[in-house]
Amino acid sequence: MNRTLRITTATDSVYTITERDNGVFTVRGENTPSMTSQPLGADEWFIKQPTPWPPMCGQQLHFESVYVDADFDTPLRMPGGGKVTSPVRLVQPVGL
């Protein structure tokens, strides 16, 4: 059974990460853009397993595109190639 978590960070960015039964992870983000963080937009991006997983309140969450080594203009490559979030403030299960 897939597990989806809605993660809110200290900067009010919101990431929805799904761990699928087959071990594949995806992320959607309503992140707060900054000089060092590009917006993810409405698309769903394939990522490697985040660390820590599951996320823990008070800790930063690290994740990167499975296509992090691809050219910057590769359509499936997540903007910026990966993220290091501000500390996690709230973790909510989705769809329960």
Residue pairs with C-beta under 8 A, 6 or more apart in sequence:
1 21
2 18
2 19
2 20
2 21
3 18
3 19
3 93
4 16
4 17
4 18
4 19
4 93
4 94
4 95
5 16
5 17
5 18
5 54
5 55
5 91
5 92
5 93
5 94
6 14
6 15
6 16
6 91
6 92
6 93
6 94
7 14
7 15
7 16
7 17
7 55
7 61
7 85
7 88
7 90
7 91
7 92
8 14
8 88
8 89
8 90
8 91
8 92
9 15
9 31
9 61
9 85
9 86
9 87
9 88
9 89
10 86
10 87
10 88
10 89
11 32
11 34
11 86
12 32
13 29
13 30
13 31
13 32
13 85
13 86
14 29
14 30
14 31
15 27
15 28
15 29
15 30
15 31
15 40
15 61
15 83
15 85
16 27
16 28
16 29
16 94
17 25
17 26
17 27
17 47
17 50
17 55
17 63
18 25
18 26
18 27
19 25
19 49
19 53
20 26
23 49
24 46
25 46
25 47
25 48
25 49
25 50
25 63
26 44
26 45
26 46
26 47
27 40
27 44
27 45
27 47
27 63
27 78
28 40
28 42
28 43
28 44
28 45
29 39
29 40
29 41
29 83
30 40
31 37
31 39
31 40
31 83
31 85
33 39
37 80
37 83
38 79
38 80
39 79
40 78
40 79
41 79
45 65
45 76
45 78
46 65
46 66
46 67
46 76
46 78
47 63
47 64
47 65
47 66
47 78
47 82
48 63
48 64
48 65
48 66
48 68
49 63
50 61
50 62
50 63
51 61
51 62
51 63
52 59
52 61
54 91
55 61
55 88
55 91
56 88
56 91
57 87
57 88
57 89
57 90
57 91
58 87
58 88
59 87
59 88
60 84
60 85
60 86
60 87
60 88
61 83
61 84
61 85
61 88
62 82
62 83
62 84
62 85
63 82
63 83
64 78
64 81
64 82
64 83
65 76
65 77
65 78
65 81
65 82
67 74
67 76
67 77
67 78
68 77
68 78
68 81
68 82
70 76
70 77
71 77
